[in-house]
Amino acid sequence: MKFIITITLSLCVVCIVNSQEISDTSFGKGLINFTAKDSSFSIKFAPRFQVRSISSWDYDGEQYGSPEHNFIVRRARLKFDGFAYSPKLKYKIELGLSNRDISGANQFNRNTPRYILDAVLMWNFSGNWELWAGQTKLPGNVERVVSSGNLQLINRSLLNSRFNLDRDIGIQLRHKTKLGGKFLIREKLALSQGEGRNVTEGNEGGLQYTARLELLPFGTFKSKGDYVQADVKREKTPKLMFGLTYNLNRDAVRERSGLGDYMFRSDESLYQTDVTTFFADAMFKYHGFSFMGEYAKRTANNPIAIDVDGTPTGDVVLTGNALNLQAGYLFNSNYEIATRFTTLDYESVTGTLPTKQYTLGASKYIVGHKLKVQTDISYTTLNGNDDNIMFRLGFDIHF
């Protein structure tokens, strides 16, 4: 931790000393924007953090249980991006400092905090072709690829928490094509390790293959708004993105494909099975109204982990499907009302009961997503019996 803070402070001092090259440093556009005099590199430094208050009550059908309250720094991030040598060779580094950001230490990452979120190079090697290499988000469901700093509600949905692909290390090939007029097609392919971020002891299973196709019939969104929740740019004409993602994780060794617990057997080896995840999603925006819909489905060849003697180990791949629908309207005052409905239906082998969640939220965007206050309330029902009410309040600041 001391090393990270020292490096960050040193970078700030160097950039300030060279302040004659700093430009466009208004709030929300980076704490530091620096370009070398010879234009051989650039760097933007943009720290951000989120603070949350969470209150939760369980309801068993007759009475509410004692409330649980929690105050947390949900995220604290240091983000660096820019170009190196040529504007066609871009990079991104993002470090996480909060407890939630760095949790997940195990023997496969040498039992160390997982500071690194993103460390990726992006090379525009020809026309509309880009090659990415390093650790970053896979091209999965749209909600996961949306930055946690650009969310419409306090946090992402249950669909995302149970079925998303998250980050992994590997390579990605990206391309875009115009079909006359405004119609845009984007193709994204990824080959990755398959065990999530910051794994240093592997590869324990097989490789992971991801393909995503995106269709934008009405052209691009303002400021990449197809990956920003809420219509903060107030699209003057209808904008729509429809996406399909297919992911195959060969010989996966974790309960949620590249996430979740490792499936150990009694001899300390890992159970392996092929896991497939499919997403269909859409993002629509027009005049302050926004809609996002997602469907997810995960299957596994043999979801029940088997020990060396042929008996179940107790671990099961979390298979099933989920639906998430979310909409909101941003008023001219920059207040927004949003709502979300999510269902989770697991396969019977998982032993997990179906879940439904209803959420109503409100936000005040002071400087877009860069400075905002948000609150939401969720009602969750487990198999129609055990209920929970959760109230959340928080703020985001992103330099």
Order of alpha helices (4+ residues) and beta strands (2+ residues): alpha-beta-beta-beta-beta-alpha-beta-beta-alpha-alpha-beta-beta-beta-beta-beta-beta-beta-beta-beta-beta-beta-beta-beta-beta-beta
